[in-house]
Amino acid sequence: MADHYEKRDEEEEEDEIGEADYKAQKDALIFAIDVSESMLRPPPESNDKKADKDPPVYAALKCAYQVMQQRIISNPKDMMGIILFGTEKTKYRDDQSLPYPHCYVYTDLDIPAAEDVKSLKALVEEGEGADEVLVPSSEGAHMSSLFFLANNLFTTKAPNFGSRRLFIITDNDNPHSDDKQLKEPAVYRAKDLYDIGVTIELFAITRDDEKFDFTKFYDDIIYRDPAIEEAHPGKILTSKSGGGLTLLNSLISNVNSKQTPKRSYFSNMPFELGPGLQISVKGYNIFQKQTPARSCYVWLDGEKAQIAVGETTHMAEDSARTVQSGEVKKAYKFGGEYVYFSEDEQKSIKQFGGPIIRIIGFKDRSRLGFWASIKKSTFIFPSEEGYIGSSRVFTALWQKLLNSKKIGVAWHIARTNGNPQLVAIIPSKAQSDHKTGVDFIPAGLWLYPVPYADDLREGPDHVDLVRTTDQLTDRMNKIIGNLQLPTATYNPSKYPNPALQWHYKILQALALEEEVPDKPNDATIPKYKAIHNRCGEYIQEWSRTADDILSMMRDAKAIKREMEADDEDEPRPAKKPKKTTAKASTSDAGMTNAELKKRYNDGTLSRLTVAELKPILVDRSIDAKGLKKVLVERLEGWIEDNV
């Protein structure tokens, strides 16, 4: 509703404070799509249903359309723009005089609006305006003009954004051939972009057995992260049609792997490996739970709808007087009393040193239980900004931990005045999609928070487990073996949150005046037909075996109950009833009525065992069959009436 409610008191910040700052960083993304003869050439005809149907330009535009939709869902405050370069027409905010020849700003850099989505959808699905916009220039693209235009958009529309990136989609590995007069200005313009903090990402498109030669032009344009080069030397992703993977899907996979910016949870954190040996690292929240954007109140009585801004005011209960913030002190309750702290005292309590990751030892990986996680892990990666050579030292530590199956144990303070925590440092290999090769889990180190002694709680009382049979276990092994996920790995990018996606699908349909869908697209619903075809016979076999074993267990229990009933029906010698009085007398169990009365008053009759209760009841001519609770109730009733 109002930004006021999202502000937190700095004095009450906990370790998660940096996460809010992490989420608050904004990202500006520009798609630069090459419009050339080759990019407009349709793919060869094919009978394969999965073969490409669209020219590369349309595949790129569809990719941008999907990314725009997704960013409205996951990052509603981020900006996005689309530039078509190499076009016959030139357009920049309705101004034809600026020196950006053959560059067409189709969508200006801004927070995507409903009209932007509608316009892009019309171009992608209906080809509306394609004859006017998607016309290649006979002169080709001037890359220096593209970089100059991108620089202008970033500096005027997103000057203070924490992340600014330019995505280039092209199939031309040498746009200026050997013309140095055109290449050199492009290199300088690209460097200007890097100097203002813009990252350039290239998405190269290839066909058949063609190769994209980066050395001809783009090696001088793309500045790769030295830390990534250390871990993955020479790794470059290209989008290629064929092999059952369409160009559109390949592009979407590659773009999705980079569309979420690397927003640091912390930057230039000292990582102390030993006395006098420090490197610097950055921390990232690789996984961040997404929730629908907060709803807001809107005032509609004016000429224009306005978002209502809320304010909070503290008032004295007795006099309704407004209480100023300076009149309020912090207090903690201890033993029924309130202990007051001044602001300086509050800060001094949290002084455990500055932000750091300090290794205190190493353990075998097997010593860390799966149950030990109390918070989500933070991914760390080296940064050369604090200490030169951090990438090489970090990579050596990562490889050593990975090869030795070890983990580090470290003392970690995430921020100034933060609470210290113990973390396990766990190495990870990169996990990639087996079709596209795109990493969805990066290679590096993870800070895995582990519990202190104070965080432990008592578990449930010991319960006897019901053990299965070897026969059932063998049959279940067949089922599990046939129902594993592809490559036996869970890839989160394959399973969008159905509730979140459905929420924004409805919003999108209403905002764009589209037809409201009937049901959500839920990728988590099991594929029952495939499951039946793969192991339906095994499941039925297991079910039959389970029914047989369950029937045998029931028969065995029934026989046991019958035997116990026969034992109880055997005649027993009758006991002569003993007349009881309110006088203190000693029973066979050695419990007098006075002692029973005392236990009744103290509420300790329930502490007697069944073996102790039965002779007491029999001695007083009370039925001694049943559960302990029933026996205690009978004895209590007798005491109330007779003692």
Salt bridges, closest charged atoms under 4 A:
GLU6 OE2 - ARG294 NH1 3.79
ASP9 OD2 - LYS330 NZ 3.24
GLU12 OE2 - LYS330 NZ 2.77
ASP15 OD2 - LYS375 NZ 3.98
GLU19 OE2 - LYS376 NZ 3.19
ASP27 OD2 - ARG71 NH2 2.64
ASP27 OD2 - ARG165 NH2 2.75
ASP54 OD2 - LYS62 NZ 2.68
ASP78 OD2 - ARG71 NH2 3.64
ASP78 OD2 - ARG263 NH2 2.77
ASP108 OD2 - ARG93 NE 2.94
ASP110 OD2 - LYS157 NZ 3.56
GLU115 OE2 - LYS118 NZ 3.91
GLU132 OE2 - LYS89 NZ 2.92
GLU139 OE1 - HIS102 NE2 3.07
ASP171 OD2 - ARG207 NH1 3.07
ASP195 OD2 - LYS191 NZ 3.35
GLU201 OE1 - LYS258 NZ 3.51
ASP219 OD1 - ARG224 NH2 3.62
ASP220 OD2 - LYS183 NZ 3.52
GLU230 OE2 - ARG392 NH1 3.72
GLU272 OE2 - ARG358 NE 3.33
GLU327 OE1 - ARG321 NH1 3.22
GLU343 OE2 - LYS347 NZ 3.69
ASP364 OD1 - LYS406 NZ 2.57
GLU385 OE2 - LYS282 NZ 3.47
ASP433 OD2 - LYS494 NZ 2.84
ASP439 OD2 - LYS235 NZ 2.94
ASP464 OD1 - HIS462 NE2 3.63
GLU513 OE1 - LYS118 NZ 3.96
GLU514 OE2 - LYS121 NZ 2.66
GLU541 OE2 - ARG475 NE 3.16
ASP602 OD2 - LYS598 NZ 3.13
ASP619 OD2 - ARG620 NH1 3.54
ASP623 OD2 - ARG634 NH1 3.69
